């Protein structure tokens, strides 16, 4: 069956996309298509989340086995599982920043012109970068104070947990800064190439 036959009359009568729409497509993808598996789609964050997640799953299994099978639960499993869950949450947030898959509202973007959409998305990216930097600074100030607080069941300071949180925030700052810089440069190159093409047009 031809794909054109499945389109609605409104879609078939809609004009083709102009060159300016490419800026909006670069800025934001409203519909992400499924792509074949590739190792290039995964980074260091994915491996860390994989290891920490299954470590947490192993601790939870030990807790379940000792509690309901042996009848003598290990006291440290509940606390360690809780802290590993926090680590998984922050480390997984770095993947969301890299893939731009965090929750967002796309309603406003659909009613703006492509240049305004690209500008709005870039401003949102800058706002996220400022937020991550502020969050990292606050965590860095709290980190020395957490060393005096010990875990309940283990002889470890809470600064270990906050160290993982700070590491995750630093990765998010670097990823977000890279996205802000590369998207801004990409828009500039597209505008420059568009003006050159208009200047050389006979």
Secondary structure, DSSP 8 states (H G I E B T S, - for coil): --GGGGS-HHHHHS----TTHHHHHHH--SS-------GGG--HHHHHHHHHHHHHHHHHHHHHHHHHTSS---HHHHHHHHHHHHHHHHHHHHHHHHHT-S----TTGGGS-HHHHHHHHHHHHHHHHHHHHHHHHHHHHHHHHHTT-B-SSSS-BTHHHHHHHHHHHHHHHHHHHHHHHHHHHHHHHHHHHHHHHHHH--
